[in-house]
Amino acid sequence: MKLAVLAAAFALLAALPAGAATYEVDHGRSSVGFSGTNSGETFTGRFTAWTADIVFDPADLGASHLKVVFDTASAETGNAMYDGTLPQADWFAVKDYPTASFTSTAITANADGTYTATGKLQIRDVTNEVSFPFTLSLPANGPAEAKASLSLNRVAYGLGVQSDPAGGWVGPYIAVTIDVVATPKP
């Protein structure tokens, strides 16, 4: 669930300023967050460790791509019980699957000025195609900023299916929010 959020964030990073080839993420100003419900109460969290390989040119979206890799052990909520559960075998299974990833297969421009990223999101041993819209700000001076949000079904990635497959405790849908700030590499 948190990995999906990171994957969405990286897809946003793919849409960086025109004319630049490769971008570098400012992790201090970027975030990949997630939220859901547990026993009716909302929880929030984030991934603290991830890397991104971003190539973007708005004039040549066919040549644009991104790959984001998330450290599954870096998912944190600030709640000791949740943070102790997420690395376990029923959830991220970090011993067997220390990373999750998003690799774009297409980035398209939308009529309203937004973009859509489509790609393969791999969490644990499950890979599904995801698509999500994102906004992109390309100021004349300064870094580019991309924002996105999407909803992922945790059960579709095998997260928590042994202990809570029906979502009686932890809701089946996890909201992922992405805010990425990046600058062209020299």
Beta strands, then each sheet from edge to edge (+ up, - down):
strand 1: 22-25
strand 2: 31-38
strand 3: 41-47
strand 4: 50-55
strand 5: 65-71
strand 6: 75-76
strand 7: 99-109
strand 8: 115-123
strand 9: 126-137
strand 10: 144-153
strand 11: 173-184
sheet 1: 6+ 3- 2+ 11- 1+ 4- 5+ 7- 8+ 9- 10+
end
